[in-house]
Amino acid sequence: MASPSRMSANRFDTLALHAGAAPDPTTGARATPIYQTTSFSFRDSDHAAALFNMERAGHVYSRISNPTVAVFEERVAALENGAGAIGTASGQAALHLAIATLMGAGSHIVASSALYGGSHNLLHYTLRRFGIETTFVKPGDIDAWRAALRPNTRLLFGETLGNPGLDVLDIAAVAQLAHEHRVPLLVDSTFTTPYLLKPFEHGADFVYHSATKFLGGHGTTIGGVLVDGGTFDFNASGRFPEFTEPYEGFHGMVFAEESTVAPFLLRARREGLRDFGACLHPQAAWQLLQGIETLPLRMERHVANTRKVVEFLSAHPAVEAVAYPELPSHPDHALAKRLLPRGAGAVFSFNLRGDRAAGRSFIEALSLFSHLANVGDARSLVIHPASTTHFRMDAAALAAAGIAEGTIRLSIGLEDPDDLIDDLKRALKAAQKAGGTTAPGSGTSSPSSTAKTSPVSSSAAPANGASSASPADAAKPRPESA
């Protein structure tokens, strides 16, 4: 049988099932085993020394590597066309690992302002305590990205589709700017998955996912993964002595010489996982593998269902605006169509006509949609930011974050779309009864909302709905919602 390393030529659907895995050589088990162990026995003293000195491949301790986790890592790397990957305890752990591997006190990051709240807080508050500064810019303003660069800038960072606004990142343009400055581009591709978009094909250097979301796909398992494209040249950059000079913590190893393909991953694993310990549990890796096996099928259904729901909401009188990149009126529609030909994903927002009471009534009248702070589940999910994740913000702060009193975020699952639409009809009726509906055109819209327009095209690509806050607003506290 062909080895896992020879499967890279296979197509996406095949890789989702086979990449990184092979029948167990001892038992013949076809499914990937769960290696539920902390440590691995050495054959003798020489074998132990060789593993610790990285003279031989193998596993020592599950905080650093584990056979079950390795299958998950190889599979995601294959799906992304990457050089390798590292499984982490969560998506947030993957982001922290990437930054800790590249940055140090006195370093600077330029990041999109359209970020998940937890990522924004890590960059703006936590890392600042450790001497790492971040400048936030509108993701679509390449001049703002360029103006924010400093001599000590070491990383550019953005999300393929911003959370929750769904701003579409022009990966190629930002990557070109990063490389002109001799620094890498890190991309969070959680909302798109490699099925809808492969950031490496557009110039990104490193990619990470909250595997909790669409990769796992069932709302059962927390995990993350960091992928190296294997293209960033640390030697040519001249900005990363940690990679090009001897590292005392590993007996004088020079990471850029030890691994010419993926020195970033080598350092992240041997230093980052060792010292910070945010490793992926083998049980979690196994559960995430089950989700990845059906990723292509699920993403097709997610997108198809989302298009039907968007079409329904766009025509409903109780809905003021729908923010979804496949709508022609969306500001990033053209970019989304180019980057995301398979579809615009399954997360979007819309604005109800009316006030916060209308939003609360809408949420409470739903029965199929689960009210919780997550996305990417097989089940459809809903949240009303103004009364939950952003409830401490006043009207001005909500507007700066692109959120109206009636903004609703949906993550569309795999149910029958007609049942989802029936559920939404009942909830919209309840919102109207709550006094939320006003005459068309007189409602309060979010600054980021997209005007109602014609139904989405089945060939359109995903983008994002709400635009990001201005650079001045980017430094304001953001909630840590999923």
CORNOR-V344922 format. One record per helix or strand of 3 or more residues. SS is the DSSP state (H for helix, E for strand). FROM is the first residue (numbers start at 1). LEN is the number of residues. If there is no record, write none. Layout:
BEGIN
ss = <SS SS>
from = <FROM FROM>
len = <LEN LEN>
END
This chain:
BEGIN
ss = <H H H H E H E H E H E H E H H E E H H H H H H H E H E H E H H E H H>
from = <4 12 45 67 84 91 108 117 133 142 153 171 184 193 199 206 224 234 241 248 255 263 282 295 319 333 347 356 381 385 395 407 417 471>
len = <6 7 8 14 5 12 5 13 5 7 7 10 5 4 4 5 5 4 4 3 4 14 12 20 5 7 6 10 3 3 6 5 17 4>
END
